[in-house]
Amino acid sequence: MEGATMRFADEDLWLMWLAWQWKFRAYSTIRSMIFAIKHHYSMLFGFDPFKSNGQGHRVEYLRFQRGLRQVKRSSMSKARPPKMSLTKFLLLEIEPYFDFARYEDCLYWAILVIGVSCLLRWSEICKTTGEAKILMKHSLKKLRNSSYQLELKDTKTKLFGDEMLVSFSADGTKVCPVAAWRRLKAFPGFRSRQFLFASKKGKPVRAKDVQEFLKGKLIAAGHDSAEWASGISMRKGGALTMALCGVPDRVIRAYGRWKSYAYRIYIDLTMREKQQWAGVIKGCLKNQNRMVRTQSQVSMAALMDD
């Protein structure tokens, strides 16, 4: 087989494999098998079978990726409530409840602010399960104009992609990621460690610990625990923050490293935000009514003058 036929042959085989596995196994099992296959091929043959075809040419199996996403959607027995969006507006609300004289508060604040600013997943910045799948210390590079760059060592997108770079810059606000990092770095006793974010003992920070700490601050700020019944998302909150600030969709898509338009599911509003925007719309409508009445009065006066 040559040409276009050869280019799609490998993907067709993987699609057949996926269809067969889906008959007997759950999505989580299939995903684990894909990681195992990638590792096995890399160790024995030195290439990734999901990024290279039989001829060794780099490929992108979009049909297989779409098929895997469909398997994931089909495996969900029922729709879960959306996760709570940790926006920068929400961080501003809970910022007064942080005690920056404590190392833990500085540490968790830096994780949250940088995570929301860079639209990161918990597994990309903290330890979740298994190995320490977090950002390494040497991955942080200082750029010009008070900016920093991070290399993501583990990311969900890496299943079919490469390691990615994200950056954040100073913005002069209370939720500035650069200020949060510099405060943590300047904390007494802070020293260079293997991990970018680590406890005083040098151990990687667990996402579970950060989330429990965050929930305590949210409760102190008057929020109900029912708001995060399905979890809390920094990535979703970062996308929503950009949308509320009027950032174009194409910029959100590029900044969040999305290859598709899946980011649109993150652009939602909380009940408080819906109530706030309802108030804004109400105010605009009142102003419009006043303008209409004023224009009518002016038109009537002009007719009387004629």
N, C-alpha and C positions, 0 to 999 in steps of 0.2 A: 504494500500500500504506500502511496506517495501523496505529496501535496496535502490538500485540505482533508482528504480521507484519513491520512495518518495523523493529522493534527487533532481530529476528534475521536480517534479510535480509543485512546487511553481513557478519555472522559466517559465514553460510552460504557466501558468496562466498569469504571467506578460507579456509574449510575446503576448498572445492573447489580453490582455488589451492594449498594445502598438499599435498593428495592428488596433484595433478598434478606438482608439483615433486619429491615424494618418489619418483616413478617414475624420475627421471633424475638426481637430485642427492643428494649426501651431506648429512647434518645440518648440518655446519659451513658448507657453502655456503648452505643455506637460512637459517641464522641470520644470516649476513652479508648476505644479500639483505633480510632483515627490517629490519636496522639501516639499510641503504641506503634502503629505502622510507620508513622513519620520517623520516630526514633529508631526503629529497626532498620529502615532503609538508609537513614543517615549514617548509622554505625557500620553497616555492612557494605553499602555501595557508594556512600558519600553524596547522595542527592535526595531531595524531597520528592516523592512520587506525586504529590499534589501541586507541585510547582514546576515540574519537569516532565516532559513526555518521554516516550520510548527512545527517541533520538537524542535526548539530553538537552533539548531546546526548552527555554523558559516558557511556560504557559500559564493561563489563568482560567481555571475551570469554573466559569460562572454558572453553568447549568447545574453542576454538582453542588455548588454553594447554595443555589436557590432550592435545590432538592432537600438539602440538609436542613435549611431553615423551615421548609414545609413540614418535615418530619418533626422538628421541634414544636411547631405550632400545633400539629395534630396530636402530639403526646400530652398536651395540656388538657386535663379532664374538664376543668372549668376555668372560666376567666377569673383571675385574681384582681382584687382592687389595685389601682395604680400605687406605685411607691411614692413616698413623700419627696417632694422636690426641695433639696437643700439649696436654696438660692442665696445670692449675696445679700439680698434684702433681709432674709431670715437670719443670716450671720450677723448683720448689723443689729438686729433685734436682740440677739442673745449675747452680743459682745460685752455689755456691761456686767454680765454674770461670770466672766472669766477673771481669775486672779493671776495676772501675769508675773507676780512675784514667785509663783510656783512653777517648777519645771514642767510638770505634767500639763498644766494649762497652756503654757507656751508651745509645748510639743503638739498637743492635740489641735490647737488653734492653727498652727502652721500647716498641719496635715489637711485640715478642713478647707482653709482658704486656698491653698495651692491646688488641692483636689478639685474644688469647684471652679477655680480660675482656668485650669487646664482640661476640664471636662474628663476627669479620670474616673476609672472604676476603682472599687475598694481593693481589688486584687492587684492593681497596678501601683499602689502606693503603700499598702499595708500587707501584713501576713494574714492570709485567710485560712486555707487548709493545706495540709501536706508540707511541702518545702517552703522556704522563705521567699515567696514569689513577690519581691518588692524591689524598689529602686535601690541600686547600690550607691555608695557614697561617691565613687569616682564618676558617676554618670551626670553629676551636676556641674555645668560649665557656665562661667560668668561671661556674658557678652557685653557689648557696648550699651550705653544709654540705660544703665541700671536694669538690665535684662539677664535672665538666666535660661539655660536650656537643659532639659532632662531627656535622657535616653531610656525609653521604656524597656525593661528587661523581660517582662512577661505581660502579654496583653491578649485579650480574647480574640482580637483581630489577627493575631499572629498565627492563628490556626491555618490561614491561607495567605499570610502576608509576611512582611519583614519587620524587624525591630523599627520602632518609630521614635521620632524626636518631637517633643513638645516644648513650648517656651512660655514664660510669663514675664511681665514687665511691671515696673512701678507705676501706680496710678494716683498716688497721693490721697487715697481714701483710708478709712478705718479698716477696710477689708483688703488692703494692698498685700499681695502675695510676697513681694520683695521685702516689705517691712516685717511681715510675719516671719520670714526666714531669717532675716538679720537679727530680730529679737531672740529667736531660738539659738542662733549661732553665737550671740554675745552673752548668753546665759552663763553665769558663773559655774565652772566645773564642766562645761560642755567641751568635749574633745572629739577629734576625728575618730570615727568608728567605721566598721565595715559597712554598716547600713546608713542610708540617708536619714531615716527616722528610727531612732532607737531609744530604749529606756535608759535610765541612769546606769544600769548594769550592762548596757551594750547589747541587749536582746532586741530583736525586731518587734515593732509595735503591731499588735494584733488588731485587726479591723473590729472584732467584737468588743474590745476594750474601748476603742474610740467611739463606737456607736452607743455603748452604754453611757459613756461620759456625756456624749451629745444629747442623749435623751433626757438626762438629768437637767441639763441647761434649758432644754426646751420646756420641760415641765415647770422649771423655775420661772420661765418667761410667760407662763399661762397657757401653754398648749396641752391638748389632750392626747393621751397615748394612742387613742384610736386613729390618729392622723398617720401614724407610721406602722399600722398593723401589718402591712406587706413589706416594710423595710424603708430605708432612707437611701436616696440616690444622689451622689454628688454630680455625676455625669448629667443626669436629667436636670438637676437644679442649675448647673452651669449653662446648659442649652436654653433653659427657660429664662435665665437672667439676661442672656444676650438678646433673646426674642423680645422681652419686655423693654429693653433699652433701644429697640429699633434696629438691631443688627440684621442685615439682609440674610435670607435663608442660605444663599450660596456660601457666605462667610461662615455661618454656623456649621454647615456641612463640612467645610474644609478644616475649620478649627477643631472640630470633634473627630476628625479622621474617619468620617463615614464615606464609604464607597457607594452607598445607595441613599435613598431618601427615607431610611428608617428613622432618622432623627426626628421626623415630624411627630412621631408618637410621644416624644418627650415634651412637646410644646403644649402644655395644658395649664390650667389655672387652679389654684386652691380656692376653697370657698371664701376665704378672707379676700383674696385678690379679686374674685368675681364681684364681691360686694363693693370693694373699692372702685373697680371700674364701672360698676352700675351707678355709683355716685357721680363719677366723672361724666358719664353719658347723661345723667339727669341734669347736671349743671349745664352741659352743652345745649341740651334741649330747652332749658329755661332761657338761656341767653339767646337762642334762636327765636323763641317765641317773642322775646322783647324786641328783637331786631325786626321781626315781621310786623309787630304792632307799630313800631316806630316808622317803618317804611309805609305802612297803610296810612298813618296820620299825615306823613309828608305828602303822599299822593292825594289825599283828600284835600289838604290845604292848597295844593297846586290847582286842583279842579275848581275850588271856590274862587281862587284868584282869577282864573280864566273867566 
